[in-house]
Amino acid sequence: MASFQSTVITEHGHQLMAKIATGSTKMNFSKIRTSDSNPSDASLPTLTALSSIKQTVDVSGVTVINNSTVKVSGGISNAALGAGYYVRVIGLYAIDPDLGEILYSVTKAIEADWMPPNNGISSSSLMINLLTVTSNASNVTLDIDPGAVATINNINELTTEINNVKGFVGYSEKGILGVEWDVVNQVVTRLGDAMGKSPGADFDIYNMYGNRKKCIVADDGVRLAYLGETGYTESGTLSTTLTVGGVEYPSGTRVQVMVEQPAFWYKAVPIDFKKIPGRKGFSVQKIRYYISETARFGFKLHPAFYTREVARKPVNFIYASAYEGCLFDTSASAYLLNDEQIGDFTATTGDKLSSIANAKPVSGLTQDFIRAKARIVAKNRGTGWQLEDLFSNSATQLLFLIEYGSFDTQTMIGKGVVDKASGTGNESEPTGATYAIGNGSGMAVGTNGLVSIIYRGQENFWGNIWKWEDGLNVYADGVNNQAYIAYGSYADSVIADPYFDVGFELANVNGYISAIGWSEICDFAFLSTETLGASNKPIEDYFYQNAASVGHRVSRVSGAWIYDLRAGGFFWLVGTAPSDRSRSIGGRVLFVPPAS
């Protein structure tokens, strides 16, 4: 889906053209090379070689377009690629009788394609067709490598197969669950094993659903008990001694109420796109999502199930917070159950973000609970503990979408705490109202819109109070919202390494989400690129931003107690400055164990 500028002939290229015009030699194209460098437009004519070359392939074909123009073809694959890269520049090389191999022309991307690394399961290919000028197309010769022709033929055949599969109903293998979202016609349809099933018990037979369950986890990351087992408590403190793995955890040990989420594999299959008008990237017009409890050909382990570090390693589980966070006061050795606004945000020695029942969620009413400080108190609990992030949230979103065959979280389960008066303080409801529902989904007893909801053990995934979300940074340039994600080493106001561009720009108008972006490196997230929807049309949730004011932004999700139908499991606000805090913004803790 990349787009490129017109090809620029280099000075060496023009010199070769002059030699061809005299009849002293013929044009012989040799190689095509790709690079992730970003040379200035002004420098292109004087380039003699590309820097940061990532791949080199033989020219596989030349087609005469007219007397002075030819199409040069070549195909690249990630079959032997260890690290992915953006295809920002394509160089066409030719043989000069005096200089040897020269850089003949340069083609620079307007929107770069991502060439992913080989994952050992499936491969990606890019077919390159370069239109370039010669002095006389009849003077072009080519020594064709048969292997290169085979490669390009394979890519052409693959392209045909992909086009033919557009009408395919979906995977029929047992254990593959899916949905199709037809954006244009506003329809979500079940696919695969999800067809004919109802939410709840029908999905419990699949590991990522049936074994998603509440448990208590000690600060060292050890799961001590599941809901219903001896010693399980939601108070945040053991009342009895438990022995796990030969280690004794005495009464009084601090424990967090978490939701153990087994790993799953996914595949996103975009069927149709449209260019985002006036902005970078593409919006999906039709897309299919599939998940599986086991690894399958063409599927990827969901990014939630990797350690949060640049050198990511897979894990079998992650632990999402069962409840919105309160603070544990380390100096008083006590949980702050009423959002007392006395938090200590000192790294390593300060307070700790927690997940327990019967506590009012922490907020930034008067204390400095900005996202960076929320990140600190989440990490203060120990190794592997962090603030919830884009990856963990997107995993839950995908599970909900496929289980319910809908984006409409509020209709399917309950509105959540979204219809209260604004008030003047932290008006969120205390945690634990859904305890009786256990590992299931539903809403607490009471008026819909005023009581908490729960999705498979996780209370208030939407509503009640905003939750800071890590891993996603946005830069507003005065017109557009540039989105950046990282796999670890999270920090605010950073859009360089380890953060990288998702490949599309987010919506720059507030409204109900009507389309999402897609790229090879961000095929798992539901980030809005268009806001022409409504509360009764997929996605049904709202998107807030602030592109008009230049600066860095941070992400928060789910909505607070006053957001009515705008709230939901896919509700985002990416217009908040990193320095902002609010009485309506809290956070959740996440535990990602060491590599499996």
HELIX and SHEET records of a PDB file:
HELIX    1   1 GLU A   11  ALA A   21  1                                  11    
HELIX    2   2 ASP A   41  THR A   46  5                                   6    
HELIX    3   3 ALA A  137  ASN A  139  5                                   3    
HELIX    4   4 PRO A  146  ASN A  164  1                                  19    
HELIX    5   5 VAL A  165  GLY A  167  5                                   3    
HELIX    6   6 ALA A  201  PHE A  203  5                                   3    
HELIX    7   7 ASN A  207  GLY A  210  1                                   4    
HELIX    8   8 PRO A  303  PHE A  305  5                                   3    
HELIX    9   9 ARG A  371  LYS A  379  1                                   9    
HELIX   10  10 LEU A  390  TYR A  404  1                                  15    
HELIX   11  11 THR A  409  MET A  412  1                                   4    
HELIX   12  12 TYR A  435  ILE A  437  5                                   3    
HELIX   13  13 ASP A  564  ARG A  566  5                                   3    
SHEET    1   A 3 SER A   3  PHE A   4  0                                        
SHEET    2   A 3 GLY A 100  MET A 115 -1                                        
SHEET    3   A 3 VAL A   8  ILE A   9 -1                                        
SHEET    1   B 5 SER A   3  PHE A   4  0                                        
SHEET    2   B 5 GLY A 100  MET A 115 -1                                        
SHEET    3   B 5 TYR A  85  ASP A  96 -1                                        
SHEET    4   B 5 MET A  27  SER A  35 -1                                        
SHEET    5   B 5 ILE A  53  ASP A  58 -1                                        
SHEET    1   C 5 SER A   3  PHE A   4  0                                        
SHEET    2   C 5 GLY A 100  MET A 115 -1                                        
SHEET    3   C 5 TYR A  85  ASP A  96 -1                                        
SHEET    4   C 5 MET A  27  SER A  35 -1                                        
SHEET    5   C 5 VAL A 140  THR A 141  1                                        
SHEET    1   D 3 GLY A  61  VAL A  64  0                                        
SHEET    2   D 3 THR A  69  SER A  77 -1                                        
SHEET    3   D 3 SER A 125  VAL A 133 -1                                        
SHEET    1   E 5 VAL A 187  GLY A 192  0                                        
SHEET    2   E 5 ILE A 176  ASP A 182 -1                                        
SHEET    3   E 5 PHE A 282  SER A 292 -1                                        
SHEET    4   E 5 TRP A 265  LYS A 275 -1                                        
SHEET    5   E 5 LYS A 300  LEU A 301 -1                                        
SHEET    1   F 6 ARG A 223  TYR A 226  0                                        
SHEET    2   F 6 LYS A 213  ALA A 218 -1                                        
SHEET    3   F 6 VAL A 255  PRO A 262 -1                                        
SHEET    4   F 6 PHE A 317  SER A 321 -1                                        
SHEET    5   F 6 VAL A 589  PHE A 591 -1                                        
SHEET    6   F 6 TRP A 385  LEU A 387 -1                                        
SHEET    1   G 2 LEU A 242  VAL A 244  0                                        
SHEET    2   G 2 VAL A 247  TYR A 249 -1                                        
SHEET    1   H 3 ALA A 334  LEU A 336  0                                        
SHEET    2   H 3 CYS A 326  ASP A 329 -1                                        
SHEET    3   H 3 LYS A 352  SER A 354 -1                                        
SHEET    1   I 3 GLY A 442  MET A 443  0                                        
SHEET    2   I 3 ILE A 453  TYR A 455 -1                                        
SHEET    3   I 3 GLN A 458  GLU A 459 -1                                        
SHEET    1   J 7 PHE A 500  LEU A 506  0                                        
SHEET    2   J 7 ASN A 481  ILE A 485 -1                                        
SHEET    3   J 7 TRP A 466  ALA A 476 -1                                        
SHEET    4   J 7 GLY A 551  VAL A 557 -1                                        
SHEET    5   J 7 TRP A 572  THR A 576 -1                                        
SHEET    6   J 7 TYR A 542  TYR A 544  1                                        
SHEET    7   J 7 GLY A 511  TYR A 512 -1                                        
SHEET    1   K 4 PHE A 500  LEU A 506  0                                        
SHEET    2   K 4 ASN A 481  ILE A 485 -1                                        
SHEET    3   K 4 TRP A 466  ALA A 476 -1                                        
SHEET    4   K 4 ILE A 585  GLY A 586  1                                        
SHEET    1   L 2 ALA A 515  ILE A 516  0                                        
SHEET    2   L 2 SER A 528  GLU A 530 -1                                        
END                                                                             
